[in-house]
Amino acid sequence: MNNSNRHQSENAARAFIGNACHFLSAEYLPKIERCLEQLNDDQIWWRANPESNSIGNLVLHLCGNARQWIIAGLAGQTDNRRRDAEFAQTDVIPRSELREILRTTLAEVEAVITALDPETLLEKRMIQGKEVEILHALFHVTEHFSMHTGQIILLTKLFFDSTIFQLAFPAIVGNKATLITIRPPDLSKVACSCLICLHRSRCTH
């Protein structure tokens, strides 16, 4: 590889690392926090049925996944993940505590990612019993966060009237959304394709 191509490759690797951090900390985190701000603890931990996940479960799941793949998988810390517990949790963790868990996790994840040497992205690591490239791990955690952030937004919208339609884009929303009477969302009115992985049996990460 000549110097020009090597330089381009390094720039691409740095851009990928930078964008992974941006999406996790500057895109998905604020959107999830925006959702949590609008809900009380009962809503955050509401489940449609025993086989479905609450927003609280999804936040714990995101943190568990990111810790296992990035903090343990890439930084070499001990993997203490108890994946089933992320979905089994039904006791309410207060909103403020849940938000702090999310913020702390993503701060640690960002520290690991930003410390990566761009030239190591194709190196292999053993994560979840599989040998994967560092690039794969970054890509996986980013898209996994994207998927479940969308589900959190969807569940939040179901508690609100139409004024919350732009929930994911707080800069566009003029006023704080007003909660209507708390009620269990009618999931039968939502297209099935929007509910992929809301059931814990369908997400294997």
C-alpha positions as CSV (number, residue, x, y, z in Angstrom):
1,M,0.0,0.0,0.0
2,N,1.5,3.4,-1.0
3,N,1.5,6.3,1.3
4,S,-1.5,7.9,-0.3
5,N,-3.7,4.8,0.1
6,R,-2.4,4.3,3.7
7,H,-3.3,7.9,4.5
8,Q,-6.8,7.4,3.1
9,S,-7.3,4.2,5.0
10,E,-6.2,5.8,8.3
11,N,-8.6,8.7,7.7
12,A,-11.5,6.3,7.0
13,A,-10.7,4.4,10.1
14,R,-10.6,7.5,12.2
15,A,-13.8,8.7,10.7
16,F,-15.5,5.4,11.5
17,I,-14.4,5.6,15.1
18,G,-15.5,9.2,15.3
19,N,-18.9,8.5,13.8
20,A,-19.5,5.6,16.2
21,C,-18.9,7.8,19.2
22,H,-21.1,10.6,17.7
23,F,-24.0,8.3,17.0
24,L,-23.9,6.7,20.5
25,S,-23.3,9.8,22.6
26,A,-24.7,12.7,20.5
27,E,-27.6,11.0,18.7
28,Y,-29.0,8.0,20.6
29,L,-28.3,9.0,24.1
30,P,-30.1,12.4,23.9
31,K,-33.1,10.7,22.2
32,I,-33.4,8.1,24.9
33,E,-33.0,10.8,27.6
34,R,-35.7,12.8,25.9
35,C,-38.0,9.8,26.2
36,L,-37.2,9.2,29.8
37,E,-37.8,12.9,30.6
38,Q,-41.4,12.6,29.4
39,L,-42.3,9.5,31.4
40,N,-42.8,8.5,35.0
41,D,-41.4,5.4,36.6
42,D,-44.6,3.4,36.0
43,Q,-44.5,4.2,32.3
44,I,-40.8,3.4,32.0
45,W,-41.4,-0.1,33.5
46,W,-44.7,-0.8,31.8
47,R,-44.9,-4.1,29.9
48,A,-47.6,-5.0,27.3
49,N,-47.5,-8.5,28.6
50,P,-45.1,-10.8,30.6
51,E,-43.2,-11.7,27.4
52,S,-42.6,-8.1,26.3
53,N,-39.9,-5.6,27.4
54,S,-40.4,-2.3,29.1
55,I,-38.4,0.8,28.2
56,G,-36.4,0.2,31.4
57,N,-35.6,-3.3,30.3
58,L,-34.4,-2.0,26.9
59,V,-32.1,0.6,28.6
60,L,-30.5,-2.1,30.8
61,H,-30.2,-4.3,27.7
62,L,-28.4,-1.6,25.8
63,C,-26.0,-1.0,28.6
64,G,-25.3,-4.7,29.0
65,N,-24.6,-5.2,25.4
66,A,-22.3,-2.2,25.1
67,R,-20.4,-3.2,28.2
68,Q,-19.9,-6.7,27.0
69,W,-18.9,-5.8,23.4
70,I,-16.8,-2.6,24.1
71,I,-15.8,-2.3,27.7
72,A,-15.1,-6.0,28.2
73,G,-14.6,-7.1,24.6
74,L,-12.3,-4.4,23.4
75,A,-10.8,-3.0,26.7
76,G,-10.3,-6.3,28.3
77,Q,-12.3,-5.7,31.5
78,T,-14.1,-8.6,33.1
79,D,-17.3,-9.6,31.4
80,N,-19.8,-9.7,34.3
81,R,-22.9,-9.5,32.0
82,R,-26.1,-11.3,33.1
83,R,-28.1,-10.9,30.0
84,D,-31.2,-12.7,31.2
85,A,-31.4,-10.3,34.2
86,E,-31.7,-7.3,31.8
87,F,-35.1,-8.7,30.6
88,A,-36.2,-10.3,33.9
89,Q,-36.0,-6.9,35.8
90,T,-39.4,-5.9,36.9
91,D,-38.6,-4.0,40.1
92,V,-38.6,-0.3,39.3
93,I,-35.2,1.4,39.0
94,P,-36.0,5.1,39.4
95,R,-35.7,7.2,36.2
96,S,-32.8,9.2,37.6
97,E,-30.8,6.1,38.4
98,L,-31.6,4.5,35.1
99,R,-30.5,7.6,33.2
100,E,-27.2,7.7,35.2
101,I,-26.5,4.0,34.4
102,L,-27.0,4.8,30.7
103,R,-24.8,7.9,30.8
104,T,-22.0,6.2,32.8
105,T,-22.0,3.3,30.4
106,L,-21.8,5.4,27.3
107,A,-19.1,7.6,28.8
108,E,-17.0,4.5,29.5
109,V,-17.8,3.1,26.0
110,E,-16.7,6.4,24.4
111,A,-13.4,6.4,26.4
112,V,-12.6,3.0,25.0
113,I,-13.6,3.8,21.5
114,T,-11.7,7.1,21.3
115,A,-8.5,5.4,22.6
116,L,-8.5,2.8,19.8
117,D,-5.7,2.8,17.4
118,P,-7.3,3.1,13.9
119,E,-4.8,0.6,12.5
120,T,-6.2,-2.1,14.8
121,L,-9.8,-2.1,13.5
122,L,-9.2,-5.4,11.7
123,E,-7.7,-7.2,14.7
124,K,-9.8,-9.9,16.2
125,R,-11.3,-10.2,19.6
126,M,-13.4,-13.0,21.3
127,I,-16.8,-11.6,22.2
128,Q,-19.9,-13.7,23.0
129,G,-18.0,-16.8,22.1
130,K,-17.2,-15.5,18.6
131,E,-14.0,-14.2,17.1
132,V,-14.9,-10.8,15.6
133,E,-13.0,-7.8,14.2
134,I,-12.9,-4.7,16.3
135,L,-14.6,-3.0,13.3
136,H,-17.4,-5.6,13.7
137,A,-17.8,-4.9,17.4
138,L,-18.1,-1.1,16.8
139,F,-20.6,-1.6,14.0
140,H,-22.7,-4.0,16.0
141,V,-23.0,-1.9,19.1
142,T,-23.9,1.2,17.0
143,E,-26.6,-0.5,15.0
144,H,-27.9,-2.3,18.1
145,F,-28.3,1.0,19.9
146,S,-30.0,2.4,16.9
147,M,-32.6,-0.4,16.7
148,H,-33.5,-0.3,20.4
149,T,-33.5,3.5,20.5
150,G,-36.2,3.4,17.9
151,Q,-38.2,1.0,20.0
152,I,-37.9,3.2,23.0
153,I,-39.2,6.1,21.0
154,L,-42.1,4.1,19.7
155,L,-43.1,2.9,23.2
156,T,-42.9,6.5,24.4
157,K,-45.1,7.8,21.6
158,L,-47.8,5.4,22.6
159,F,-48.2,7.2,25.9
160,F,-48.7,10.6,24.2
161,D,-51.1,12.3,21.9
162,S,-50.1,13.5,18.4
163,T,-48.0,16.4,19.8
164,I,-45.2,14.0,20.6
165,F,-44.9,12.9,17.0
166,Q,-41.5,14.7,16.7
167,L,-40.2,13.4,20.0
168,A,-37.0,12.2,18.4
169,F,-36.2,15.7,17.2
170,P,-36.4,18.0,20.2
171,A,-35.0,21.0,18.4
172,I,-38.1,21.0,16.2
173,V,-40.6,20.6,19.0
174,G,-41.7,24.0,20.3
175,N,-43.2,23.1,23.6
176,K,-42.8,20.2,26.1
177,A,-45.3,17.5,25.2
178,T,-48.2,17.1,27.6
179,L,-49.0,13.7,28.9
180,I,-52.5,12.4,28.4
181,T,-54.1,10.1,30.9
182,I,-51.8,7.2,31.6
183,R,-53.1,4.1,29.9
184,P,-51.6,0.9,28.6
185,P,-50.8,1.4,24.9
186,D,-52.8,-0.6,22.4
187,L,-50.0,-2.5,20.6
188,S,-52.6,-4.0,18.2
189,K,-52.7,-0.7,16.4
190,V,-49.0,-0.7,15.6
191,A,-47.6,-2.5,12.6
192,C,-45.9,-5.7,13.5
193,S,-42.7,-4.7,11.6
194,C,-42.3,-1.8,14.2
195,L,-42.2,-4.3,17.0
196,I,-39.2,-6.5,16.1
197,C,-37.3,-7.3,19.2
198,L,-39.8,-5.8,21.6
199,H,-40.2,-9.4,22.7
200,R,-37.2,-10.5,24.6
201,S,-37.1,-13.9,22.8
202,R,-36.3,-12.1,19.5
203,C,-33.1,-10.2,20.5
204,T,-30.1,-12.4,20.8
205,H,-27.5,-9.8,21.6
